[in-house]
Amino acid sequence: MKDYTVFAVANWFLNKQAVSPKKLQKLTYYAQAWANALYNKNMINDSEFEAWAHGPVSPALYEKYRGWGWQDITKNEENTIDDPETIDLLESVWLTYGDKSANELEALTHQEIPWRNARGDLADGESSNQEISEEDMKNYYKSIYVGD
């Protein structure tokens, strides 16, 4: 599996359909989390995910799309991901999470150990820039993996 920028992974999802910035954040997070669990490596090579109040967020991705607010980001045709292993993983993430709303994905991440561990004792809605542990991602998602 090759590694890519957070923007390349985001563009892969935006090639599928227009989505809100919040949903795009969660999809890219799940791509990173499942790469850690299944391949023991990061798919995204230039950004970490932080445990923000509304779930996992890449600050770089947030900065790029913050102007979209709650509106869907336009679908695009840009795609630089070309290796089959990465595409298979992204397709699996899309099939698993792509039909869920941004709010459903937020609620799901709030139930999961990696985000909860990074949040610690913070109150709901309290801001944080604590990074989500790659080890927590790997261990948690590997523990819930049921195989093909």
N, C-alpha and C positions, 0 to 999 in steps of 0.2 A: 504494500500500500504506500502510495506517495503521500506527501503532505502538501498542503495548500494554504493560501491565505484565507482569513475569515471571509474576505470579500468574494473569493472564488467559490467557496462553499455556499455562501448566501446567494450568489448568482445562479448556482445550480438549482437551488430551490425556486428562485424567481423565474427561472426558465420553465418551471412546471406551471406556475400560476401566480397571479398577483396576491400578495399577502400583506398583512399589517406588520409594522416594525416589531411589535411584541411577538407575533407568531414567528417571524423570521428569526428572532433571537432564540426562541425555544427550539426551533428546528436545527439551527446551527449548533446549539448546545448539545442536543441529542446526538448529532453526528459525532461531535467530539467525545461525548460520554461513551457511546457504543464503540468507537474506534479504540478507546482506552480499554474497554472491557473485552472486546473480541480479538484485538490485535496487539494489545499492550503497548500502544503508541498513540501519539497525538496525530489527528488528521489535520488540525489547524496549527500552523507553525508560527503565527505572529500575534496571537491574542489569547488572553486567559479569560475565563468566565468568572464573574463576581456575583455574590449572593445579594442582589438588590431586592427591594421590597416586593416587586412583581415577578420575581423568579430570576433565573440565571441570565446575565447580560454580559456581552462583550462590549466594553467601553468604546472600542474603535468602531464597531458596527453601529452602536448607539449614535455616535457623533455623525456618522455618514447619513443616517436616515431619520434623525430627530425631527427634521422639518416636516416629515410626513404625518406627525401626530398619530391620530387613530385611523387615518385613511390607509387603504391598501397601496403598497408600493407597486408601481406598474410592472407588469410581466415583461421580461426582457429575453432576448435571444442570446445574450453573451454567456458562453460556457467554455471554460478552459480545463475542465476536468476530463481526463481522457483515459485513465487507467481502469481496467475492468473491476479490480478489487474495490477501489473507492466508489465507483459507480454502483456496484452491488450493495455496498453498505448504505449509500445515500438513498437508493431505491427502497431498501428495507425501512429506513427511517421515514421516508415519505409514505410508504404503505401503512406503517404503524401509527404515525402521528399527523399526517397531512390532512386527514378529514376532520380533525379536531379544531375547535376555535382557539383563538389566542387565550381566552379566559379559561378554557378547559385545560390547555397546556400549562398555564400558570398554576392552576389548582393541582394538577398532577405533580409538577416539580415541587410544590410546597409540601407534598406528602413524602417526598423521597429523601433519603438519608444525606446525599451529598450537599444539597442546598440547606437542609436543616442543620447539619453539622457546621457549615460555614456561618450560618446565622447565629448559632449559639443561643444565648438568652435574650436576643433582641426582641423587642415588641413588634407585633404586626405593624407594617407600614413604616417602621423605623429605617432610615437609610443606612447603607453599609457598602463598603467597597472590598470586603473580605473575599479573597479568591476562593473558589471552590476547588477542593483538593482533587488532583488527578487520581490519586490513590483511592479516594472515596468513590470517584466515578467508576474506576476499574472494578473495585470490590463489589459495590452495590449492583451495578448493571450486570456483572457476571453472575451474581447471586440470583437474579431474576430471569436470566436467560433460559429459555425453554428449547432452543434449537430449532432447526428447520422442520 
